[in-house]
């Protein structure tokens, strides 16, 4: 970090005027943001507003929701300043949730001890509850979509089978009609030959 800071001091005004370069160096030189209790409160409030947990994990929409949270925090007008990105806010909430669950498990083991419930605890508990409900809804939707896809596939297969059966029946009928025509034609030929032969004998 000191290397980048020294390099920044040595840059000329012309170099600094290059916006792309200056932004990149500012990013490198900026120290890591220190999370405080107030930061965590604002993060959880923003999560409850944007509700990224209502979107399927691993999707682009879910990532965009976390990106929106980061942007909203970075542009907030309070005295609590942020310098975060999508991954930063997501990772921070993961840390908070794990810490909250450890705290709850510890309190359950400690009998007769009334633990203090903070605003942050209430916010995280609310996020966990809503997230579990949303994930259950997503799972039901996925299951219903899967069943619908399977039903549509079975219907298409049934229609295909019926079409093949009709085609087979049509071909069998055509073959049968062709055989009957050939048999009738053979009988008629025999009859004609018999008449010709009989007529020849009578003339003799």
Short mmCIF file of the C-alpha atoms (twelve columns), coordinates in Angstrom:
data_MODEL
# 
_entry.id   MODEL 
# 
loop_
_atom_site.group_PDB 
_atom_site.id 
_atom_site.type_symbol 
_atom_site.label_atom_id 
_atom_site.label_alt_id 
_atom_site.label_comp_id 
_atom_site.label_asym_id 
_atom_site.label_seq_id 
_atom_site.Cartn_x 
_atom_site.Cartn_y 
_atom_site.Cartn_z 
_atom_site.pdbx_PDB_model_num 
ATOM 1   C CA . UNK A 1   0.000   0.000   0.000   1 
ATOM 2   C CA . UNK A 2   2.862   2.419   0.830   1 
ATOM 3   C CA . UNK A 3   4.332   1.820   -2.618  1 
ATOM 4   C CA . UNK A 4   1.130   3.022   -4.292  1 
ATOM 5   C CA . UNK A 5   0.885   6.042   -1.990  1 
ATOM 6   C CA . UNK A 6   4.481   7.098   -2.817  1 
ATOM 7   C CA . UNK A 7   3.804   6.598   -6.511  1 
ATOM 8   C CA . UNK A 8   0.692   8.788   -6.254  1 
ATOM 9   C CA . UNK A 9   2.705   11.638  -4.713  1 
ATOM 10  C CA . UNK A 10  5.228   11.529  -7.562  1 
ATOM 11  C CA . UNK A 11  2.592   11.819  -10.305 1 
ATOM 12  C CA . UNK A 12  2.489   15.053  -12.272 1 
ATOM 13  C CA . UNK A 13  -0.683  17.066  -12.771 1 
ATOM 14  C CA . UNK A 14  -0.855  15.824  -16.346 1 
ATOM 15  C CA . UNK A 15  -0.851  12.223  -15.163 1 
ATOM 16  C CA . UNK A 16  -3.505  12.915  -12.544 1 
ATOM 17  C CA . UNK A 17  -5.736  14.530  -15.176 1 
ATOM 18  C CA . UNK A 18  -6.068  11.131  -16.789 1 
ATOM 19  C CA . UNK A 19  -9.377  10.135  -15.189 1 
ATOM 20  C CA . UNK A 20  -9.012  6.409   -15.806 1 
ATOM 21  C CA . UNK A 21  -5.555  6.330   -14.229 1 
ATOM 22  C CA . UNK A 22  -6.533  8.474   -11.267 1 
ATOM 23  C CA . UNK A 23  -9.603  6.407   -10.484 1 
ATOM 24  C CA . UNK A 24  -7.602  3.204   -10.641 1 
ATOM 25  C CA . UNK A 25  -4.891  4.580   -8.340  1 
ATOM 26  C CA . UNK A 26  -7.439  5.999   -5.929  1 
ATOM 27  C CA . UNK A 27  -8.955  2.543   -5.687  1 
ATOM 28  C CA . UNK A 28  -5.576  0.961   -5.017  1 
ATOM 29  C CA . UNK A 29  -4.533  3.561   -2.464  1 
ATOM 30  C CA . UNK A 30  -7.825  3.670   -0.585  1 
ATOM 31  C CA . UNK A 31  -7.648  1.876   2.733   1 
ATOM 32  C CA . UNK A 32  -10.128 -0.883  3.512   1 
ATOM 33  C CA . UNK A 33  -13.362 0.389   5.033   1 
ATOM 34  C CA . UNK A 34  -13.778 -0.418  8.716   1 
ATOM 35  C CA . UNK A 35  -17.239 -1.808  9.448   1 
ATOM 36  C CA . UNK A 36  -18.976 -0.405  12.528  1 
ATOM 37  C CA . UNK A 37  -22.260 -1.176  14.256  1 
ATOM 38  C CA . UNK A 38  -23.905 1.719   12.381  1 
ATOM 39  C CA . UNK A 39  -22.605 0.369   9.071   1 
ATOM 40  C CA . UNK A 40  -24.116 -3.018  9.862   1 
ATOM 41  C CA . UNK A 41  -27.484 -1.490  10.778  1 
ATOM 42  C CA . UNK A 42  -27.666 0.451   7.509   1 
ATOM 43  C CA . UNK A 43  -26.629 -2.647  5.543   1 
ATOM 44  C CA . UNK A 44  -29.391 -4.773  7.086   1 
ATOM 45  C CA . UNK A 45  -31.982 -2.042  6.532   1 
ATOM 46  C CA . UNK A 46  -31.000 -1.858  2.872   1 
ATOM 47  C CA . UNK A 47  -31.226 -5.653  2.539   1 
ATOM 48  C CA . UNK A 48  -34.763 -5.566  3.946   1 
ATOM 49  C CA . UNK A 49  -35.692 -2.922  1.364   1 
ATOM 50  C CA . UNK A 50  -34.114 -4.519  -1.726  1 
ATOM 51  C CA . UNK A 51  -34.802 -8.133  -0.650  1 
ATOM 52  C CA . UNK A 52  -32.144 -9.986  -2.673  1 
ATOM 53  C CA . UNK A 53  -33.196 -13.245 -1.009  1 
ATOM 54  C CA . UNK A 54  -36.385 -13.255 -3.098  1 
ATOM 55  C CA . UNK A 55  -34.274 -14.007 -6.162  1 
ATOM 56  C CA . UNK A 56  -32.720 -17.359 -6.964  1 
ATOM 57  C CA . UNK A 57  -29.158 -17.734 -5.697  1 
ATOM 58  C CA . UNK A 58  -26.467 -17.676 -8.365  1 
ATOM 59  C CA . UNK A 59  -28.563 -15.765 -10.903 1 
ATOM 60  C CA . UNK A 60  -27.727 -12.477 -12.544 1 
ATOM 61  C CA . UNK A 61  -30.782 -10.845 -10.968 1 
ATOM 62  C CA . UNK A 62  -29.578 -11.815 -7.501  1 
ATOM 63  C CA . UNK A 63  -26.162 -10.309 -8.210  1 
ATOM 64  C CA . UNK A 64  -27.755 -7.108  -9.478  1 
ATOM 65  C CA . UNK A 65  -29.776 -6.857  -6.265  1 
ATOM 66  C CA . UNK A 66  -26.589 -6.960  -4.174  1 
ATOM 67  C CA . UNK A 67  -25.022 -4.438  -6.555  1 
ATOM 68  C CA . UNK A 68  -27.969 -2.116  -5.945  1 
ATOM 69  C CA . UNK A 69  -27.509 -2.462  -2.189  1 
ATOM 70  C CA . UNK A 70  -23.831 -1.533  -2.496  1 
ATOM 71  C CA . UNK A 71  -24.613 1.468   -4.708  1 
ATOM 72  C CA . UNK A 72  -27.331 2.694   -2.362  1 
ATOM 73  C CA . UNK A 73  -24.999 2.475   0.631   1 
ATOM 74  C CA . UNK A 74  -22.177 4.237   -1.201  1 
ATOM 75  C CA . UNK A 75  -24.486 7.133   -2.079  1 
ATOM 76  C CA . UNK A 76  -26.200 7.457   1.311   1 
ATOM 77  C CA . UNK A 77  -26.252 10.974  2.792   1 
ATOM 78  C CA . UNK A 78  -25.668 10.073  6.442   1 
ATOM 79  C CA . UNK A 79  -22.486 10.581  8.415   1 
ATOM 80  C CA . UNK A 80  -21.837 6.841   8.087   1 
ATOM 81  C CA . UNK A 81  -19.858 6.640   4.852   1 
ATOM 82  C CA . UNK A 82  -19.480 3.510   2.730   1 
ATOM 83  C CA . UNK A 83  -16.905 2.343   0.189   1 
ATOM 84  C CA . UNK A 84  -18.215 -1.106  -0.741  1 
ATOM 85  C CA . UNK A 85  -18.998 -3.300  -3.725  1 
ATOM 86  C CA . UNK A 86  -21.361 -6.182  -4.395  1 
ATOM 87  C CA . UNK A 87  -19.062 -8.819  -2.941  1 
ATOM 88  C CA . UNK A 88  -18.200 -6.686  0.077   1 
ATOM 89  C CA . UNK A 89  -21.800 -6.235  1.252   1 
ATOM 90  C CA . UNK A 90  -22.666 -9.876  0.538   1 
ATOM 91  C CA . UNK A 91  -19.669 -11.173 2.481   1 
ATOM 92  C CA . UNK A 92  -20.313 -8.774  5.364   1 
ATOM 93  C CA . UNK A 93  -23.896 -9.955  5.737   1 
ATOM 94  C CA . UNK A 94  -22.736 -13.587 5.683   1 
ATOM 95  C CA . UNK A 95  -20.416 -12.798 8.598   1 
ATOM 96  C CA . UNK A 96  -23.226 -11.063 10.510  1 
ATOM 97  C CA . UNK A 97  -25.642 -13.938 9.986   1 
ATOM 98  C CA . UNK A 98  -23.146 -16.554 11.153  1 
ATOM 99  C CA . UNK A 99  -22.315 -14.494 14.248  1 
ATOM 100 C CA . UNK A 100 -26.018 -14.070 15.033  1 
ATOM 101 C CA . UNK A 101 -26.682 -17.804 14.750  1 
ATOM 102 C CA . UNK A 102 -23.741 -18.590 17.026  1 
ATOM 103 C CA . UNK A 103 -25.075 -16.078 19.537  1 
ATOM 104 C CA . UNK A 104 -28.553 -17.613 19.465  1 
ATOM 105 C CA . UNK A 105 -27.161 -21.137 19.868  1 
ATOM 106 C CA . UNK A 106 -25.067 -20.009 22.822  1 
ATOM 107 C CA . UNK A 107 -28.058 -18.373 24.499  1 
ATOM 108 C CA . UNK A 108 -30.143 -21.521 24.056  1 
ATOM 109 C CA . UNK A 109 -27.503 -23.532 25.902  1 
ATOM 110 C CA . UNK A 110 -27.276 -20.989 28.696  1 
ATOM 111 C CA . UNK A 111 -30.388 -21.518 30.803  1 
ATOM 112 C CA . UNK A 112 -31.919 -18.683 32.795  1 
ATOM 113 C CA . UNK A 113 -29.908 -15.933 31.115  1 
ATOM 114 C CA . UNK A 114 -31.882 -13.133 29.490  1 
ATOM 115 C CA . UNK A 115 -29.807 -11.907 26.569  1 
ATOM 116 C CA . UNK A 116 -29.976 -8.361  25.266  1 
ATOM 117 C CA . UNK A 117 -31.645 -8.125  21.866  1 
ATOM 118 C CA . UNK A 118 -30.227 -5.291  19.790  1 
ATOM 119 C CA . UNK A 119 -31.652 -3.556  16.746  1 
ATOM 120 C CA . UNK A 120 -29.073 -5.396  14.655  1 
ATOM 121 C CA . UNK A 121 -30.197 -8.743  16.091  1 
ATOM 122 C CA . UNK A 122 -33.802 -7.959  15.215  1 
ATOM 123 C CA . UNK A 123 -32.864 -6.913  11.674  1 
ATOM 124 C CA . UNK A 124 -30.806 -10.047 11.038  1 
ATOM 125 C CA . UNK A 125 -33.532 -12.269 12.496  1 
ATOM 126 C CA . UNK A 126 -36.067 -10.603 10.213  1 
ATOM 127 C CA . UNK A 127 -33.827 -11.119 7.173   1 
ATOM 128 C CA . UNK A 128 -33.312 -14.800 8.043   1 
ATOM 129 C CA . UNK A 129 -37.052 -15.379 8.464   1 
ATOM 130 C CA . UNK A 130 -37.952 -13.652 5.225   1 
ATOM 131 C CA . UNK A 131 -35.135 -15.388 3.391   1 
ATOM 132 C CA . UNK A 132 -36.277 -18.829 4.525   1 
ATOM 133 C CA . UNK A 133 -39.837 -18.075 3.418   1 
ATOM 134 C CA . UNK A 134 -38.648 -16.727 0.064   1 
ATOM 135 C CA . UNK A 135 -36.376 -19.724 -0.545  1 
ATOM 136 C CA . UNK A 136 -39.247 -22.095 0.225   1 
ATOM 137 C CA . UNK A 137 -41.401 -20.225 -2.290  1 
ATOM 138 C CA . UNK A 138 -38.637 -20.412 -4.906  1 
ATOM 139 C CA . UNK A 139 -38.318 -24.162 -4.293  1 
ATOM 140 C CA . UNK A 140 -42.096 -24.633 -4.736  1 
ATOM 141 C CA . UNK A 141 -42.038 -22.608 -7.934  1 
ATOM 142 C CA . UNK A 142 -39.147 -24.682 -9.268  1 
ATOM 143 C CA . UNK A 143 -40.974 -27.907 -8.402  1 
ATOM 144 C CA . UNK A 144 -44.186 -26.715 -10.083 1 
ATOM 145 C CA . UNK A 145 -42.224 -25.632 -13.155 1 
ATOM 146 C CA . UNK A 146 -40.528 -29.021 -13.278 1 
ATOM 147 C CA . UNK A 147 -43.862 -30.849 -13.033 1 
ATOM 148 C CA . UNK A 148 -45.337 -28.658 -15.764 1 
ATOM 149 C CA . UNK A 149 -42.372 -29.345 -18.036 1 
ATOM 150 C CA . UNK A 150 -42.698 -33.095 -17.464 1 
ATOM 151 C CA . UNK A 151 -46.450 -32.952 -18.132 1 
ATOM 152 C CA . UNK A 152 -45.883 -31.032 -21.378 1 
ATOM 153 C CA . UNK A 153 -43.237 -33.562 -22.389 1 
ATOM 154 C CA . UNK A 154 -45.608 -36.470 -21.703 1 
ATOM 155 C CA . UNK A 155 -48.383 -34.756 -23.692 1 
ATOM 156 C CA . UNK A 156 -46.069 -34.177 -26.637 1 
ATOM 157 C CA . UNK A 157 -44.911 -37.801 -26.508 1 
ATOM 158 C CA . UNK A 158 -48.513 -39.006 -26.390 1 
ATOM 159 C CA . UNK A 159 -49.434 -36.884 -29.410 1 
ATOM 160 C CA . UNK A 160 -46.383 -38.175 -31.249 1 
ATOM 161 C CA . UNK A 161 -47.289 -41.801 -30.449 1 
ATOM 162 C CA . UNK A 162 -50.871 -41.316 -31.631 1 
ATOM 163 C CA . UNK A 163 -49.662 -39.704 -34.855 1 
ATOM 164 C CA . UNK A 164 -47.303 -42.619 -35.520 1 
ATOM 165 C CA . UNK A 165 -50.098 -45.121 -34.848 1 
ATOM 166 C CA . UNK A 166 -52.435 -43.318 -37.262 1 
ATOM 167 C CA . UNK A 167 -49.703 -43.237 -39.891 1 
ATOM 168 C CA . UNK A 168 -49.086 -46.972 -39.441 1 
ATOM 169 C CA . UNK A 169 -52.812 -47.717 -39.728 1 
ATOM 170 C CA . UNK A 170 -53.053 -45.606 -42.884 1 
ATOM 171 C CA . UNK A 171 -50.137 -47.457 -44.470 1 
ATOM 172 C CA . UNK A 172 -51.617 -50.853 -43.567 1 
ATOM 173 C CA . UNK A 173 -54.948 -49.840 -45.087 1 
ATOM 174 C CA . UNK A 174 -53.268 -48.639 -48.257 1 
ATOM 175 C CA . UNK A 175 -51.263 -51.871 -48.512 1 
ATOM 176 C CA . UNK A 176 -54.432 -53.906 -47.972 1 
ATOM 177 C CA . UNK A 177 -56.330 -52.021 -50.649 1 
ATOM 178 C CA . UNK A 178 -53.435 -52.512 -53.065 1 
ATOM 179 C CA . UNK A 179 -53.423 -56.265 -52.446 1 
ATOM 180 C CA . UNK A 180 -57.155 -56.539 -53.106 1 
ATOM 181 C CA . UNK A 181 -56.792 -54.613 -56.370 1 
ATOM 182 C CA . UNK A 182 -54.000 -56.931 -57.485 1 
ATOM 183 C CA . UNK A 183 -56.115 -60.021 -56.625 1 
ATOM 184 C CA . UNK A 184 -59.106 -58.669 -58.563 1 
ATOM 185 C CA . UNK A 185 -56.869 -57.891 -61.521 1 
ATOM 186 C CA . UNK A 186 -55.457 -61.456 -61.480 1 
ATOM 187 C CA . UNK A 187 -58.913 -63.063 -61.500 1 
ATOM 188 C CA . UNK A 188 -60.024 -60.894 -64.375 1 
ATOM 189 C CA . UNK A 189 -56.940 -61.874 -66.389 1 
ATOM 190 C CA . UNK A 190 -57.644 -65.563 -65.838 1 
ATOM 191 C CA . UNK A 191 -61.236 -65.079 -66.918 1 
ATOM 192 C CA . UNK A 192 -60.159 -63.333 -70.106 1 
ATOM 193 C CA . UNK A 193 -57.677 -66.080 -70.959 1 
ATOM 194 C CA . UNK A 194 -60.340 -68.738 -70.343 1 
ATOM 195 C CA . UNK A 195 -62.810 -66.961 -72.656 1 
ATOM 196 C CA . UNK A 196 -60.210 -66.542 -75.365 1 
ATOM 197 C CA . UNK A 197 -59.261 -70.206 -75.153 1 
ATOM 198 C CA . UNK A 198 -62.918 -71.278 -75.221 1 
ATOM 199 C CA . UNK A 199 -63.643 -69.022 -78.198 1 
ATOM 200 C CA . UNK A 200 -60.694 -70.509 -80.085 1 
ATOM 201 C CA . UNK A 201 -61.897 -74.042 -79.525 1 
ATOM 202 C CA . UNK A 202 -65.401 -73.237 -80.745 1 
ATOM 203 C CA . UNK A 203 -63.995 -71.764 -83.930 1 
ATOM 204 C CA . UNK A 204 -62.043 -74.934 -84.547 1 
# 
